[in-house]
Amino acid sequence: MKNSFLSICEKNCYICDQSQYQEASFTDKVKLNIHLLFCKSCKEYSRKNTALTQAIKKSKVKCICNKEKQKLQSLIDTEIQNAGSSK
C-alpha cells in the first residue's frame, strides 16, 4: 500500500515539474491540484519547486556560449592529459 502512495506522489512530483515549465496538460494540472489538497509532502515539494523556479528566473546568471564551453573543455582535457602523463 505504501509503495502505491509513493508511486502516486512520484507521478505528481513529475507533473509538478512539467507544470513549472508549462509542459503539463490541463488534465494533469487538475489531478495535481486535487492531489495537493490532500498530500502535505507534495504540497511542500510544489512550494519549494515554485520558489526555486522564481529564484532562477530572477537571477542575473549568464550562460556562456557553446564556443566558449568547447574552449574551456579543451583546456580541461589538455590539463587532464598533462597531469596523467606527468605521473
C-alpha positions as CSV (number, residue, x, y, z in Angstrom):
1,M,0.0,0.0,0.0
2,K,2.8,2.4,0.9
3,N,4.5,1.8,-2.4
4,S,1.4,2.8,-4.3
5,F,1.2,6.1,-2.4
6,L,4.9,6.7,-3.2
7,S,4.2,6.0,-6.9
8,I,1.3,8.4,-6.9
9,C,3.5,11.1,-5.3
10,E,6.3,10.5,-7.7
11,K,4.0,10.9,-10.6
12,N,2.6,14.1,-9.1
13,C,6.1,15.5,-8.5
14,Y,6.8,14.8,-12.1
15,I,3.7,16.6,-13.2
16,C,4.6,19.5,-10.8
17,D,7.9,19.8,-12.6
18,Q,6.2,19.7,-16.0
19,S,3.7,22.4,-14.8
20,Q,6.6,24.7,-13.8
21,Y,7.8,24.7,-17.4
22,Q,4.3,24.8,-19.0
23,E,4.6,21.3,-20.2
24,A,1.8,19.6,-18.2
25,S,-1.7,19.0,-19.8
26,F,-4.8,20.7,-18.3
27,T,-6.0,17.3,-17.0
28,D,-2.6,16.6,-15.3
29,K,-2.7,20.1,-13.7
30,V,-6.3,19.4,-12.3
31,K,-5.2,16.0,-11.0
32,L,-2.1,17.6,-9.4
33,N,-4.1,20.3,-7.7
34,I,-6.6,17.7,-6.3
35,H,-3.6,15.7,-5.0
36,L,-2.0,18.8,-3.4
37,L,-5.2,19.3,-1.4
38,F,-4.6,16.1,0.5
39,C,-0.8,15.5,0.3
40,K,1.4,17.7,2.5
41,S,4.6,16.3,1.2
42,C,3.7,17.1,-2.5
43,K,2.4,20.5,-1.5
44,E,5.7,21.3,0.1
45,Y,7.6,20.0,-2.9
46,S,5.4,22.1,-5.2
47,R,6.0,25.2,-3.0
48,K,9.8,24.7,-3.0
49,N,9.8,24.0,-6.7
50,T,8.0,27.2,-7.4
51,A,10.4,29.2,-5.2
52,L,13.4,27.6,-7.0
53,T,11.9,28.4,-10.4
54,Q,11.3,32.0,-9.4
55,A,14.8,32.4,-8.0
56,I,16.4,31.1,-11.2
57,K,14.2,33.5,-13.3
58,K,15.2,36.4,-11.1
59,S,18.9,35.5,-11.1
60,K,21.4,37.5,-13.1
61,V,23.4,34.4,-14.0
62,K,24.5,34.5,-17.6
63,C,25.5,31.3,-19.5
64,I,28.4,31.1,-21.8
65,C,28.0,30.3,-25.4
66,N,28.9,26.9,-26.9
67,K,32.1,28.1,-28.4
68,E,33.4,29.2,-25.0
69,K,32.2,25.9,-23.5
70,Q,34.2,24.0,-26.1
71,K,37.3,26.2,-25.5
72,L,37.1,25.5,-21.7
73,Q,36.5,21.8,-22.3
74,S,39.6,21.7,-24.5
75,L,41.7,23.4,-21.8
76,I,40.4,20.9,-19.1
77,D,41.1,17.9,-21.4
78,T,44.7,19.2,-22.0
79,E,45.3,19.7,-18.3
80,I,44.0,16.2,-17.5
81,Q,46.3,14.7,-20.2
82,N,49.2,16.6,-18.9
83,A,48.5,15.5,-15.3
84,G,48.2,11.9,-16.4
85,S,51.5,12.0,-18.4
86,S,53.5,13.5,-15.6
87,K,52.9,10.6,-13.2
